[in-house]
């Protein structure tokens, strides 16, 4: 049974996030993190991208929690 052992953390690089979980691009776009689709290089971390968009530390933690839930849900749809 394939399973990803690493949960998404706020310190993950955007490049790694998109490589591991390409389905997260739309999720992040809906939350205002547009740098993933504008053609700019994917530099920095999820946390730094959220900070640039004005997210508070609490909002970043919630974003990470929501993102992990989204990834688990998407991976569950792909099984079976």
MMTF fields as JSON, N, C-alpha, C and O atoms, coordinates in Angstrom:
{
  "mmtfVersion": "1.0.0",
  "mmtfProducer": "UNKNOWN",
  "numBonds": 319,
  "numAtoms": 320,
  "numGroups": 80,
  "numChains": 1,
  "numModels": 1,
  "chainsPerModel": [1],
  "groupsPerChain": [80],
  "chainIdList": ["A"],
  "bondAtomList": [4, 2, 8, 6, 12, 10, 16, 14, 20, 18, 24, 22, 28, 26, 32, 30, 36, 34, 40, 38, 44, 42, 48, 46, 52, 50, 56, 54, 60, 58, 64, 62, 68, 66, 72, 70, 76, 74, 80, 78, 84, 82, 88, 86, 92, 90, 96, 94, 100, 98, 104, 102, 108, 106, 112, 110, 116, 114, 120, 118, 124, 122, 128, 126, 132, 130, 136, 134, 140, 138, 144, 142, 148, 146, 152, 150, 156, 154, 160, 158, 164, 162, 168, 166, 172, 170, 176, 174, 180, 178, 184, 182, 188, 186, 192, 190, 196, 194, 200, 198, 204, 202, 208, 206, 212, 210, 216, 214, 220, 218, 224, 222, 228, 226, 232, 230, 236, 234, 240, 238, 244, 242, 248, 246, 252, 250, 256, 254, 260, 258, 264, 262, 268, 266, 272, 270, 276, 274, 280, 278, 284, 282, 288, 286, 292, 290, 296, 294, 300, 298, 304, 302, 308, 306, 312, 310, 316, 314],
  "bondOrderList": [1, 1, 1, 1, 1, 1, 1, 1, 1, 1, 1, 1, 1, 1, 1, 1, 1, 1, 1, 1, 1, 1, 1, 1, 1, 1, 1, 1, 1, 1, 1, 1, 1, 1, 1, 1, 1, 1, 1, 1, 1, 1, 1, 1, 1, 1, 1, 1, 1, 1, 1, 1, 1, 1, 1, 1, 1, 1, 1, 1, 1, 1, 1, 1, 1, 1, 1, 1, 1, 1, 1, 1, 1, 1, 1, 1, 1, 1, 1],
  "groupList": [{"groupName": "UNK", "atomNameList": ["N", "CA", "C", "O"], "elementList": ["N", "C", "C", "O"], "formalChargeList": [0, 0, 0, 0], "bondAtomList": [1, 0, 2, 1, 3, 2], "bondOrderList": [1, 1, 2], "singleLetterCode": "X", "chemCompType": "L-PEPTIDE LINKING"}],
  "groupTypeList": [0, 0, 0, 0, 0, 0, 0, 0, 0, 0, 0, 0, 0, 0, 0, 0, 0, 0, 0, 0, 0, 0, 0, 0, 0, 0, 0, 0, 0, 0, 0, 0, 0, 0, 0, 0, 0, 0, 0, 0, 0, 0, 0, 0, 0, 0, 0, 0, 0, 0, 0, 0, 0, 0, 0, 0, 0, 0, 0, 0, 0, 0, 0, 0, 0, 0, 0, 0, 0, 0, 0, 0, 0, 0, 0, 0, 0, 0, 0, 0],
  "groupIdList": [1, 2, 3, 4, 5, 6, 7, 8, 9, 10, 11, 12, 13, 14, 15, 16, 17, 18, 19, 20, 21, 22, 23, 24, 25, 26, 27, 28, 29, 30, 31, 32, 33, 34, 35, 36, 37, 38, 39, 40, 41, 42, 43, 44, 45, 46, 47, 48, 49, 50, 51, 52, 53, 54, 55, 56, 57, 58, 59, 60, 61, 62, 63, 64, 65, 66, 67, 68, 69, 70, 71, 72, 73, 74, 75, 76, 77, 78, 79, 80],
  "secStructList": [7, 7, 7, 7, 7, 7, 7, 7, 7, 6, 6, 1, 5, 2, 2, 2, 2, 2, 2, 2, 7, 6, 6, 2, 2, 2, 2, 2, 2, 2, 6, 6, 7, 4, 4, 4, 6, 1, 1, 7, 7, 7, 7, 1, 5, 2, 2, 2, 2, 2, 2, 2, 6, 6, 7, 7, 2, 2, 2, 2, 2, 2, 2, 2, 2, 2, 2, 2, 2, 2, 2, 2, 2, 2, 2, 2, 2, 2, 7, 7],
  "xCoordList": [0.844, 0.0, 0.888, 1.575, 0.903, 1.755, 1.243, 0.043, 2.186, 1.795, 2.937, 4.101, 2.608, 3.619, 3.805, 2.842, 5.034, 5.288, 5.413, 5.21, 5.738, 5.989, 4.734, 4.155, 4.33, 3.219, 3.737, 4.924, 2.856, 3.226, 3.481, 2.676, 4.6, 4.951, 5.154, 5.37, 5.087, 5.232, 6.632, 6.845, 7.576, 8.953, 9.246, 10.365, 8.255, 8.473, 8.704, 8.047, 9.63, 9.838, 8.663, 8.061, 8.345, 7.257, 7.555, 6.658, 8.816, 9.197, 8.908, 8.353, 9.28, 9.047, 7.552, 7.069, 6.822, 5.382, 4.69, 3.879, 5.012, 4.385, 4.839, 4.064, 6.09, 6.587, 5.897, 5.48, 5.775, 5.163, 3.645, 3.044, 3.037, 1.576, 1.112, 0.701, 1.171, 0.794, -0.644, -0.975, -1.499, -2.891, -3.055, -4.145, -1.997, -2.106, -2.044, -2.351, -1.659, -1.554, -2.89, -2.95, -3.952, -5.272, -5.723, -6.315, -5.442, -5.792, -5.156, -5.812, -3.879, -3.173, -3.626, -3.739, -3.882, -4.378, -5.668, -5.861, -6.552, -7.82, -7.619, -8.511, -6.472, -6.172, -5.242, -4.712, -5.052, -4.293, -2.81, -2.093, -2.327, -0.906, -0.755, -0.763, -0.615, -0.638, 0.74, 0.84, 1.773, 3.121, 3.376, 4.324, 2.539, 2.736, 2.355, 2.78, 1.566, 1.063, 1.449, 1.082, 2.178, 2.442, 3.707, 4.062, 4.393, 5.578, 6.873, 7.955, 6.773, 7.986, 8.604, 7.906, 9.895, 10.521, 9.891, 9.453, 9.852, 9.285, 10.358, 10.976, 10.575, 11.584, 10.901, 9.794, 11.565, 11.053, 10.192, 10.019, 9.669, 8.875, 7.395, 7.02, 6.587, 5.158, 4.912, 4.083, 5.627, 5.481, 5.837, 5.1, 6.959, 7.355, 6.379, 6.114, 5.838, 4.851, 3.587, 3.008, 3.16, 1.971, 2.229, 1.355, 3.417, 3.761, 3.719, 3.243, 4.215, 4.199, 2.778, 2.555, 1.831, 0.421, -0.316, -1.531, 0.408, -0.185, -0.795, -1.527, -0.507, -1.032, -0.359, 0.85, -1.126, -0.578, -0.006, -0.287, 0.79, 1.297, 0.171, 0.298, -0.917, -2.049, -2.702, -3.086, -2.822, -3.402, -2.513, -3.011, -1.201, -0.268, -0.432, -0.471, -0.528, -0.729, -2.038, -2.092, -3.089, -4.374, -4.259, -4.812, -3.537, -3.315, -2.629, -3.025, -1.611, -0.885, -1.814, -1.8, -2.62, -3.574, -4.56, -4.82, -5.106, -6.07, -5.425, -6.038, -4.19, -3.474, -3.219, -3.359, -2.847, -2.646, -3.947, -3.946, -5.052, -6.345, -6.694, -7.199, -6.424, -6.687, -5.859, -6.376, -4.583, -3.695, -4.178, -4.235, -4.527, -5.033, -6.305, -6.475, -7.19, -8.44, -8.167, -8.769, -7.262, -6.946, -6.274, -6.569, -5.377, -4.709, -5.69, -5.562, -6.67, -7.7, -8.55, -8.983, -8.795, -9.59, -8.832, -9.439, -7.503, -6.705, -6.504, -6.013, -6.879, -6.699, -7.941, -9.048, -7.734, -8.87, -9.262, -10.21],
  "yCoordList": [-1.18, 0.0, 1.242, 1.485, 2.042, 3.221, 4.275, 4.536, 4.878, 5.895, 6.892, 6.504, 8.141, 9.169, 9.344, 9.576, 9.233, 9.301, 10.743, 11.017, 11.646, 13.012, 13.858, 13.962, 14.449, 15.388, 16.738, 17.041, 17.526, 18.87, 19.715, 19.733, 20.406, 21.306, 22.696, 22.851, 23.704, 25.078, 25.355, 26.323, 24.517, 24.707, 24.035, 24.134, 23.347, 22.684, 23.738, 24.78, 23.472, 24.407, 24.298, 23.234, 25.393, 25.368, 24.382, 23.691, 24.316, 23.384, 21.943, 21.177, 21.573, 20.213, 19.948, 18.866, 20.927, 20.768, 20.451, 19.528, 21.219, 21.022, 19.709, 19.049, 19.336, 18.067, 16.881, 15.943, 16.919, 15.814, 15.779, 14.711, 16.958, 17.067, 18.106, 19.201, 17.781, 18.772, 19.253, 20.345, 18.455, 18.849, 20.016, 20.578, 20.388, 21.483, 22.858, 23.855, 22.94, 24.243, 24.975, 26.137, 24.308, 24.935, 25.303, 26.361, 24.426, 24.676, 25.985, 26.812, 26.157, 27.36, 28.596, 29.681, 28.438, 29.562, 30.115, 31.33, 29.226, 29.645, 30.442, 31.182, 30.3, 31.002, 32.193, 32.757, 32.567, 33.778, 33.586, 34.564, 32.364, 32.114, 31.814, 30.659, 32.891, 32.799, 32.568, 32.257, 32.713, 32.621, 31.27, 31.118, 30.296, 28.968, 28.9, 27.982, 29.85, 29.759, 30.955, 31.017, 31.89, 33.115, 33.037, 34.005, 31.903, 31.735, 32.116, 31.947, 32.629, 32.954, 31.655, 30.654, 31.673, 30.476, 30.138, 31.026, 28.87, 28.428, 28.46, 27.44, 29.63, 29.785, 30.011, 30.545, 29.602, 29.848, 28.704, 27.676, 28.926, 27.91, 28.271, 29.389, 27.318, 27.571, 28.704, 29.582, 28.675, 29.715, 31.094, 32.055, 31.203, 32.512, 33.025, 34.226, 32.124, 32.535, 33.047, 34.044, 32.368, 32.807, 34.137, 35.004, 34.298, 35.563, 36.716, 37.802, 36.486, 37.523, 37.939, 39.064, 37.048, 37.334, 37.867, 38.063, 38.103, 38.715, 37.761, 38.195, 36.466, 35.503, 35.696, 35.916, 35.615, 35.647, 34.265, 33.297, 34.167, 32.841, 31.83, 30.664, 32.269, 31.378, 30.949, 29.79, 31.878, 31.554, 30.591, 29.733, 30.731, 29.81, 28.41, 27.431, 28.317, 27.005, 26.376, 25.173, 27.182, 26.666, 26.234, 25.208, 27.024, 26.678, 25.317, 24.484, 25.095, 23.824, 22.678, 21.617, 22.888, 21.858, 21.549, 20.385, 22.6, 22.417, 21.726, 20.871, 22.099, 21.521, 20.031, 19.229, 19.664, 18.247, 17.468, 16.346, 18.049, 17.394, 17.216, 16.169, 18.243, 18.188, 17.092, 16.322, 17.023, 16.006, 14.604, 13.717, 14.404, 13.084, 12.725, 11.584, 13.695, 13.454, 13.091, 12.156, 13.826, 13.56, 12.208, 11.485, 11.861, 10.567, 9.434, 8.365, 9.653, 8.646, 8.384, 7.255, 9.424, 9.268, 8.446, 7.786, 8.493, 7.779, 6.307, 5.547, 5.9, 4.503, 3.697, 4.229, 2.389, 1.491, 1.382, 0.663],
  "zCoordList": [0.0, 0.0, 0.0, 0.992, -1.078, -1.109, -0.135, -0.048, 0.599, 1.546, 1.695, 1.785, 1.719, 1.931, 3.427, 4.157, 3.875, 5.306, 5.791, 6.974, 4.906, 5.319, 5.179, 4.097, 6.269, 6.233, 5.74, 5.864, 5.193, 4.76, 6.002, 6.933, 6.002, 7.095, 6.524, 5.322, 7.374, 6.882, 6.357, 5.628, 6.721, 6.274, 4.94, 4.438, 4.351, 3.064, 1.984, 1.981, 1.072, -0.033, -0.99, -1.131, -1.639, -2.614, -3.729, -4.211, -4.138, -5.197, -4.793, -5.58, -3.578, -3.108, -2.935, -3.272, -2.412, -2.227, -3.552, -3.629, -4.588, -5.893, -6.53, -7.222, -6.294, -6.842, -6.175, -6.854, -4.848, -4.117, -4.268, -4.382, -4.265, -4.244, -5.266, -4.884, -6.545, -7.567, -7.435, -7.898, -6.811, -6.643, -5.665, -5.561, -4.952, -3.985, -4.639, -3.986, -5.9, -6.568, -6.527, -6.126, -6.935, -6.924, -5.52, -5.308, -4.562, -3.163, -2.69, -2.057, -3.005, -2.566, -3.342, -2.771, -4.63, -5.425, -4.844, -4.794, -4.404, -3.808, -2.527, -2.11, -1.909, -0.663, -0.872, 0.085, -2.132, -2.431, -2.643, -2.852, -2.596, -2.828, -4.307, -4.735, -5.08, -6.539, -7.153, -8.34, -6.386, -6.945, -7.595, -8.365, -7.291, -7.857, -9.332, -10.034, -9.81, -11.177, -12.042, -13.216, -11.478, -12.229, -13.062, -13.734, -13.03, -13.845, -13.145, -13.707, -11.923, -11.174, -10.65, -10.488, -10.389, -9.82, -8.468, -7.736, -8.155, -6.887, -5.818, -5.511, -5.258, -4.219, -2.895, -2.83, -1.854, -0.523, -0.016, -0.669, 1.16, 1.829, 1.773, 1.419, 2.123, 2.237, 3.235, 2.997, 4.333, 5.354, 4.808, 5.032, 4.092, 3.579, 2.529, 2.468, 1.697, 0.696, 1.376, 0.945, 2.436, 3.165, 3.873, 3.903, 4.438, 5.094, 4.105, 4.434, 2.892, 1.866, 1.503, 1.054, 1.692, 1.4, 2.627, 2.583, 3.717, 4.896, 5.908, 6.797, 5.791, 6.746, 8.102, 8.167, 9.176, 10.533, 10.862, 10.155, 11.922, 12.315, 12.547, 12.174, 13.156, 13.401, 12.085, 11.927, 11.153, 9.848, 9.07, 8.34, 9.225, 8.564, 9.137, 8.393, 10.454, 11.077, 10.597, 10.343, 10.475, 9.99, 8.532, 8.137, 7.733, 6.329, 6.218, 5.402, 7.03, 7.011, 7.418, 6.795, 8.46, 8.876, 7.753, 7.447, 7.141, 6.055, 4.862, 4.223, 4.567, 3.437, 3.664, 2.74, 4.878, 5.186, 5.051, 4.546, 5.494, 5.332, 3.865, 3.462, 3.068, 1.631, 0.966, 0.157, 1.306, 0.721, 1.097, 0.245, 2.372, 2.799, 2.038, 1.606, 1.875, 1.148, -0.306, -0.835, -0.958, -2.351, -2.523, -3.475, -1.614, -1.692, -1.449, -2.047, -0.577, -0.318, -1.538, -1.766, -2.33, -3.556, -4.595, -5.439, -4.529, -5.51, -5.182, -6.017, -3.973, -3.575, -3.876, -3.95, -4.049, -4.184, -5.569, -5.886]
}
